[in-house]
Amino acid sequence: MTTARFGLEVACAAMARSPLFHGIADDELTRIALMMIRHRYRKDEVIFHEGDPGDSLHVVVEGRVKITRESAEGEEAIVVVLQAGDSFGELVLLDGAPRSATATAMEATETMTMARSTFVELVEGGSPFRTQLLTGIARRIRRLTDQLAEVHFLDLAGRLALQLTRLAEEAEPGATTDITLSRSLTQSDLASMVGGTRQRVNQIIGDFADEGLITHDGGNLVIRDLERLRSRSSW
């Protein structure tokens, strides 16, 4: 079902939040949105699996998506959690390789997909899309470099503190106290993000709570003191 039948204003608003479309004029954004397709996913529904063939990129309209890799033993590692305005899946449109990771909806989620034909038109044309695409890829390479350094230089508590800091900054940019994280984020998810077991992550969260860094409020994790939490993640 095309985006036009779901509401063009909603589609354009989601695209405007995506770094991929920064600098694109409103009329061009509308034209692109009309060529995209809107999809809805239930909580825990897989959007695509690692190894699947790919022919489109996704832009998150609503909800949250986790990008994961799985070991031979079936252990899951969360590479990144994406929210409204974030994009994923564009690498397959550049190299034609199978999907390099699995994408799963963490809650009720909607995305818009861009077909390869539209993608090629934007990349090869004079649109700012090409520059924004390259900028996004560079940003992801930097993030992977940071993650590699974190594994080498931080213990599990430090990696968890850093991950909670990032999640808090995404949830409430500019806030430093009483930041509520998404209820859809479980302690198992946190363990997958930082390369630890759920039991050990639970213990560290308890330690952070004893220090007054975080609390639980009705099942939500609340960051009480972002700056002190950040200081636990330095190396």
C-alpha positions in Angstrom: 0.0 0.0 0.0 1.5 3.3 -1.0 2.3 6.1 1.4 -0.4 8.3 -0.2 -3.2 6.1 1.2 -1.8 6.3 4.8 -1.4 10.1 4.9 1.2 12.1 3.1 1.8 14.6 5.9 2.7 11.8 8.3 5.1 10.3 5.8 6.8 13.6 5.0 7.1 14.4 8.7 8.9 11.1 9.3 11.2 11.6 6.4 12.0 15.2 7.5 13.3 13.7 10.8 15.7 11.4 8.9 19.2 12.7 8.3 19.0 11.0 4.9 16.6 13.7 3.7 18.1 16.8 5.2 18.4 19.6 2.6 15.8 18.1 0.3 13.1 20.6 -0.7 9.5 20.0 0.5 8.1 19.4 -3.0 10.9 16.9 -3.7 10.3 15.2 -0.4 6.6 14.9 -1.2 7.4 13.3 -4.6 9.7 10.8 -3.0 7.2 10.0 -0.2 4.6 9.2 -2.8 6.9 6.5 -4.2 7.5 4.8 -0.9 5.5 2.1 0.8 4.3 2.1 4.4 4.5 -1.1 6.5 3.3 -1.9 10.0 4.9 -4.5 12.3 3.8 -6.0 15.6 6.0 -6.1 18.7 8.7 -8.7 18.2 7.9 -9.2 14.5 11.0 -9.7 12.4 11.3 -7.1 9.5 14.0 -9.1 7.8 16.5 -11.7 8.8 20.3 -11.8 8.5 21.1 -13.4 5.1 17.9 -12.4 3.4 18.1 -10.7 0.0 17.4 -7.0 0.1 15.9 -4.6 -2.3 14.8 -1.6 -0.2 15.8 0.7 2.7 13.5 1.5 5.6 12.8 4.7 7.4 11.2 4.4 10.9 8.0 6.4 11.1 6.9 5.2 14.6 8.2 2.7 17.1 11.6 1.2 17.7 13.7 -1.3 15.8 16.6 -3.3 17.0 19.4 -4.4 14.6 21.0 -7.7 15.8 23.6 -10.3 14.9 23.4 -13.9 16.1 26.3 -16.2 17.0 26.5 -19.9 15.9 25.3 -20.8 19.4 22.2 -18.6 19.0 23.3 -15.7 21.2 21.9 -12.4 20.2 24.0 -9.2 20.1 22.1 -5.9 19.6 24.1 -3.7 17.2 21.9 -0.6 17.5 18.4 0.5 18.5 16.6 2.8 16.0 13.7 5.1 16.5 11.5 7.5 14.5 13.5 9.2 11.8 16.3 6.6 11.7 16.9 4.6 8.5 18.3 1.1 8.0 18.9 -1.4 5.3 20.5 0.9 2.7 23.8 -1.0 2.5 22.2 -3.8 0.4 21.2 -1.2 -2.2 24.9 -0.2 -2.5 26.6 -3.6 -2.7 23.8 -6.0 -3.5 24.9 -8.4 -0.8 22.4 -10.2 1.5 21.2 -8.5 4.7 24.1 -8.3 7.1 21.9 -8.3 10.3 18.4 -9.0 11.5 15.9 -6.2 12.0 13.1 -6.7 14.6 10.3 -4.4 15.8 10.7 -3.8 19.6 7.2 -2.4 19.9 4.3 -1.7 17.4 6.3 -0.1 14.6 5.7 1.5 11.2 8.3 2.0 8.5 8.4 3.4 5.0 10.4 1.5 2.4 12.3 3.0 -0.6 12.7 0.7 -3.6 16.0 0.3 -5.4 14.8 2.3 -8.4 14.0 5.4 -6.3 17.3 4.9 -4.4 19.4 4.8 -7.6 17.6 7.9 -9.0 18.4 9.9 -5.8 22.0 8.7 -5.6 22.8 9.3 -9.2 20.9 12.6 -9.4 21.7 16.0 -8.0 19.8 15.5 -4.8 21.4 16.2 -1.4 20.4 12.6 -0.6 23.8 11.2 -1.9 25.8 13.5 0.4 23.6 12.6 3.4 23.9 8.9 2.6 27.7 9.1 2.6 27.6 11.1 5.8 25.4 8.5 7.4 27.7 5.6 6.4 30.7 7.6 7.8 28.7 8.0 11.1 28.1 4.3 11.4 31.8 3.5 10.8 32.7 5.9 13.6 30.1 4.2 15.8 31.5 0.8 15.1 35.0 2.1 15.8 33.8 3.5 19.2 32.2 0.1 20.0 35.4 -1.7 19.3 37.3 0.6 21.6 34.6 0.2 24.3 35.0 -3.6 24.2 38.8 -3.3 24.7 38.9 -0.5 27.3 35.7 -0.7 29.4 34.6 -3.4 31.8 30.9 -4.5 31.7 29.8 -1.9 34.2 31.5 0.8 32.1 29.9 -0.4 28.9 26.5 -0.5 30.6 26.9 3.0 31.9 27.8 4.3 28.5 24.9 2.5 26.8 22.4 3.9 29.4 23.9 7.3 28.9 23.3 7.1 25.1 19.8 5.9 25.5 19.0 8.7 27.9 20.4 11.3 25.5 18.2 9.9 22.7 15.2 9.7 25.0 15.4 13.3 26.3 18.1 15.4 24.5 19.5 18.1 26.8 18.1 16.6 30.1 20.4 15.5 32.9 18.1 14.2 35.6 15.0 12.0 35.9 15.1 10.7 32.3 12.7 7.8 31.7 13.9 5.1 29.2 11.5 3.2 27.0 9.5 0.5 28.7 10.1 -1.7 25.6 13.8 -1.9 26.5 14.3 -5.0 28.7 17.3 -6.0 30.7 17.9 -8.8 28.3 18.1 -6.2 25.6 20.6 -4.2 27.6 22.7 -7.4 28.1 22.7 -8.0 24.4 23.8 -4.4 23.7 26.8 -4.6 26.1 27.9 -8.2 25.7 27.0 -9.5 29.1 24.6 -11.9 30.7 21.2 -10.8 31.9 22.1 -11.9 35.5 25.2 -9.8 35.6 23.5 -6.8 34.0 20.8 -7.0 36.7 23.5 -7.0 39.4 25.2 -3.9 37.9 21.8 -2.1 37.6 21.3 -2.9 41.3 24.7 -1.3 42.0 23.8 1.8 40.0 20.5 2.0 41.9 22.4 1.8 45.3 24.6 4.7 44.1 21.5 6.8 43.3 22.3 6.8 39.5 19.1 5.1 38.4 15.7 3.9 39.8 12.8 1.8 38.7 9.5 3.6 38.3 6.5 1.4 37.5 8.7 -0.9 35.4 10.5 1.9 33.7 14.2 2.6 34.1 14.8 6.2 35.2 18.2 7.9 34.9 18.5 10.1 38.0 21.9 11.6 37.4 23.2 11.5 33.9 26.5 13.2 34.5 27.5 10.9 37.3 26.4 7.9 35.2 28.5 9.2 32.3 31.6 9.5 34.5 31.3 5.7 35.1 31.9 5.1 31.4 35.2 7.0 30.9 38.4 5.1 30.1 
